[in-house]
Amino acid sequence: MSNEQHSLKESLPLPYILHSSCLHMQVKAGSRTKNLVAYVRRKLSSADNSIEQITWNATGDGISKAIACAEMLKRESNLTFHEYVQIGYKAKDEKISITKKIKLNKDIPSICVLLSKIKTKMSSIAFIFNIIFSLIITLIFLYRCGNYRRQHVVTTIAVFIAWFFSTLTIFILPLDISLAIYRDCVTHPEPITVKPPTSNNSLINNSTVIVCPRPWSYVDRNVYAVLWQVVFWTSQVLTWLILPLMQSFRETGEFSIKGKIRYAIKANLIFYGTLLLIFIVLVIYVATKVTMDSSSFTATLVAASTTWGLFLLVLMLGYGLVQVPKNIYNHSRTSYMLAHTQFKLSRLYNEKVDVEERLDSLIDDVIKFCMQIKTTDPLRPCLEQIIQIVPEQYSNRIQLTLNDYANNRISIPNRFTDDNEKEKQLIKLHERLKTNIHVHNRVQVSWTRQINEAFYFEDIVKNAENTNHEFVRTNPSSATWLRRKLFDKHPKLEWYTHCFLRPWGLRLLGIGLGIISLLVIWSEMTFFSTSPVLSIFAQCVTAASRHYSYLTIEIFCCLSIAYLCLCAYYTIFRIRILNYFYLS
C-alpha cells in the first residue's frame, strides 16, 4: 500500500484562546529534532520577537519527536514557558490507488504540545453559553407562568432566582462532571506507550507518556466551587426562609405591612419549630459519634438539608418516572384522550360551580360591609383594599347594590358594635376572598384549557376518517401563531402531522422514555453496588471517559439530568393538597 492519500487535520483543538502570533510546528516521524528546535529558536530571537506561543503537533510515530522538541526548546531557551499537552485521536482516510474503491477509516493517536510565553486564557464559551441559555429558559417559564405587570417586583425576583438556579443545574453540572473526570485522570493517570520508528535497523526504546487531555469546556475548578456555594446557600435561604415567609405574607388578610409580617412569622413557627426539633436531635446524634466543631456543624447542616432534598426527590421521581412516559403514550390514543378530557371536564365543572357559589357568598359579605362601613369610618381604607381585588364581573354587582342602598331601597342592620370585632371580620373576609379568587382564576384557566383540548382531540378523531387527507378545524378558539403559519395554507400537511405523524411519534417517544425510566429505577436499586458497577448510566459515562470523549459525557449527563428534572417537576405540578397547594 505504497500509494496512499492521507487527509488529516493539522492540530488538535485546544481549550485555550491562542494568540494571533502562534507558531504551529508539524512534526513527522522523519523530521530532524535539532533542525526544528533551531528554527523555532531563530524565530524567537528575531528582531521583532512577536511570537508568543508555539504548538508542536504530531501524529502516530511522530509523537515522541514532538515531545522531545518541546523539552529541548524549554531546556535550551532562557524563556519561561507555560506548557499544556493535549492528546487525542485523528480520523485518517486511506484510499488505495490500485482499485480506487476501497476506503479505510482509522483513528490514529495525536498530540499537541502548547508552549506559551504568556498565560493562556481558558475557553469558557460553553460555560457562559449554558448560563445565558438557562437564563433565557427561566425567563420564558416566568413569562408563561406569571404576570410581571401584576405581581410584585420582589416576588418576581425571588421566583426568578429559584427557577434560574434549578435550570442552571441541568446545564452546568455536566460540565463539572467532565472536569471531575479530568481531575481524576490527573490524579490517577494511565501511561500511554508510544513506539517510535526504527532507523538503520536499530530499534529505539519505547517512550511512556503520561498525559490527560483537558475538556474542551475546561474552566478552573475554583469557578465551579464559587458557583455551587452561591447556588447552594442562596437556595437554602430561599427554601427555608424567604419563600415560606413570602407565601404566608401573600395569603394573610392583614392590611398593614406590620400585621402581614407578624402573621407570616406566626404561621411558620410550627414549621420552623418542627424542623428545629429534628435538627437538634440530628446534632445530638452526630455529637455522640464525632467531635462537634464549627466545620462539623456546617457539614451536619448541609447533610440534613441534602437528605431532606433527596427524600423529596425520590418521592417525586417515584410518580414522575411512571406517569411521564405513560401520559405521553396515552396522548397517542386520541379517542382515549378525548373520553378522558370529557370526564375531567365534568369533574372540573362541579368544582367550577362550587367555587363560584363560595365567591358569590363572599361578595354578599363584601356588599354588607360596604353598607355598614361609611366613608368616614377609619376602617374604610381597609374595605377599599378588599373591593380592589374583587373580580371585574362582580364589581358592577357591588356598585348597583350600593346605589340601591343610597336610594334607601335596601336597609341593612349594623351587626357590629365593636371596631375591633369589625376589623377581625374584615381580615377574615379579606383572607378568604383572596384564597377563593386564586382558586377561581385557576379553575377558569383549567376550564378554558380543557375545552380547547377537547375540541382539539375531537378534530383529530373526526379528521382521521377523511379520505381526502385534509384537516378541517371546528375549534372556535383561534389557533396559535405557529400553527397558523404552518398549516393555514397546507391542510394536507396538517392532516399528516396530527393524524399520522403525531400518534406514531408520541407512541415511540413514550416507549423510549419508559425504557429510560426502567434504567433509572435499575440504577437507583443498584446505587450502592460499586464492584461491579451495575448502573447503565455509570457504565456509559465510564466508557466515554476512557476515550476522553468529554462532549459525549456532557451531552449524555445533560439529557439524563434533564429527564430526571422533568419527572420531578411534573410531579410538583400534579400534587394537590386540598386547595392549599396546587400548581396545575
Secondary structure, 3 states (H helix, E strand, C coil): CCCCCCCCCCCCCCCEECCCCCEEEEECCCCCHHHHHHHHHHHHCCCCCCCCEEEEEEEHHHHHHHHHHHHHHHHHCCCCCEEEEEEEEEEEEEECCCCCCCEEEEEEEEEEEEEECCCCEECCHHHHHHHHHHHHHHHHHHHHHCCCCCCCHHHHHHHHHHHHHHHHHHHHHHHHHHHHHHHHHHHCCCCEEECCCCECCECCCCEEECCCCCCCCCCCHHHHHHHHHHHHHHHHHHHHHHHHHHHHHHHCCCCCHHHHHHHHHHHHHHHHHHHHHHHHHHHHHHHHHCCCCHHHHHHHHHHHHHHHHHHHHHHHHHHHHHHHHHHHHHCCCHHHHHHHHHHHHHHHHHHHHHHHHHHHHHHHHHHHHHHHCCCCCCCHHHHHHHHHCCCHHHHHHHHHHHHHHHCCCCCCCCCCCCHHHHHHHHHHHHHHHHHHHHHHHHHHHHHHHHHHHHHHHHHHHHHCCCCCCCCCCCCCCCCCHHHHHHHCCCHHHHHHHHHHHHHHHHHHHHHHHHHHHHHHHHHHHCCCCECCECCHHHHHHHHHHHCCCHHHHHHHHHHHHHHHHHHHHHHHCCCEECCCEECC
